[in-house]
Amino acid sequence: MLAQFGAFDGVGVDIEAAEPGDLLRVGALRTAPDVPPGLDPRVAVAALFSVKEAAFKALFPLVKERLTFEDLLIRWSADGVDGVLQGTTVFRRASIEVRCSTGVPGWVVSCALVRKP
């Protein structure tokens, strides 16, 4: 994901193992309404965790507070075509674009870009 300098107020990146292990025990992730479509359930949990981690990393320098997984609800706009998921969310009127790739074998790679209003 590339952007012109100054186009975004925050950037966050996260990389997780595609087999999430302990993450599967977190009921909030397993049953979240925003689990991405079209993926193996284990990979979907890792993708959701990774996207939200990337978003938190992008938001924290701007809002200076810890967030929970319930604070962001991802609206997916692409279903994993070519191994890339796309979505958006909003936090305090800040628009957040997220991308998640499952194209690297064994890994989920995510990026979040934040635009303040």
C-alpha positions in Angstrom: 0.0 0.0 0.0 1.5 3.3 -1.1 0.3 6.8 -0.4 1.6 10.4 -1.1 3.4 12.0 1.9 0.9 13.8 4.1 -2.1 12.0 2.6 -2.8 10.1 5.9 -2.5 11.0 9.6 -1.5 7.6 10.8 -0.1 4.3 9.4 -0.1 0.9 11.1 1.4 -2.4 10.0 1.0 -5.9 11.6 2.2 -9.4 10.7 0.7 -12.5 12.3 1.1 -16.3 11.8 -1.8 -17.6 9.6 -2.3 -20.3 12.2 -3.3 -18.2 15.1 -3.0 -20.8 17.9 -4.0 -19.0 21.1 -6.1 -16.4 19.3 -8.7 -19.2 18.6 -9.4 -19.2 22.3 -10.4 -15.6 22.3 -14.2 -15.9 22.0 -14.6 -12.2 21.1 -12.5 -12.9 17.9 -14.0 -16.2 17.0 -17.6 -14.9 17.2 -17.0 -11.3 16.1 -19.5 -9.9 13.6 -16.7 -8.6 11.4 -14.8 -11.8 10.8 -13.7 -11.5 7.1 -15.6 -13.6 4.6 -14.2 -16.3 2.3 -11.3 -17.6 4.4 -10.6 -20.7 6.4 -12.0 -19.8 9.9 -8.5 -20.1 11.5 -7.0 -17.7 8.9 -10.0 -15.4 9.2 -9.4 -15.0 13.0 -5.7 -14.2 12.4 -6.7 -11.7 9.6 -9.2 -10.0 11.9 -6.7 -9.8 14.7 -4.0 -8.5 12.4 -6.2 -5.8 10.8 -7.3 -4.5 14.1 -3.7 -4.5 15.5 -2.6 -2.5 12.5 -5.5 0.0 13.0 -4.6 0.3 16.7 -1.0 1.0 15.8 -2.1 3.7 13.4 -4.6 5.3 15.9 -2.7 5.2 19.2 -0.3 8.1 18.4 -3.4 10.2 17.5 -5.8 9.3 20.3 -3.3 8.3 23.1 -5.6 5.6 24.5 -5.8 1.8 24.6 -8.5 0.3 22.5 -10.3 -3.0 22.6 -11.3 -5.2 19.7 -14.9 -4.1 20.2 -13.9 -0.5 19.6 -13.6 -1.1 15.8 -16.0 -2.8 13.5 -14.5 -3.6 10.2 -16.7 -3.4 7.1 -15.2 -5.6 4.5 -15.5 -4.5 0.9 -13.6 -7.3 -0.9 -13.7 -11.0 -0.1 -10.1 -12.1 -0.4 -9.7 -12.1 -4.1 -6.1 -12.8 -4.9 -5.4 -13.2 -1.2 -6.1 -9.5 -0.4 -9.0 -8.3 1.9 -10.0 -4.7 2.0 -12.2 -2.9 4.4 -12.9 0.3 6.3 -13.9 1.4 9.8 -14.3 4.7 11.7 -13.2 5.7 15.1 -14.2 9.1 16.4 -14.9 10.3 12.9 -11.4 9.3 11.8 -11.7 7.2 8.6 -9.5 4.0 8.6 -8.7 2.0 5.4 -7.5 -1.5 6.0 -5.8 -4.1 3.8 -4.9 -7.7 4.7 -2.9 -10.1 2.6 -3.0 -13.9 3.0 -0.7 -14.3 -0.1 2.5 -14.9 1.9 2.4 -18.6 2.8 2.0 -19.0 6.6 1.5 -15.3 7.3 -1.2 -12.6 7.4 0.1 -9.1 6.6 -2.0 -6.1 7.4 -1.9 -2.3 6.9 -4.1 0.5 8.2 -4.2 4.1 7.0 -6.0 6.8 9.1 -7.5 10.0 7.9 -8.7 12.5 10.5 -11.8 14.5 9.6 
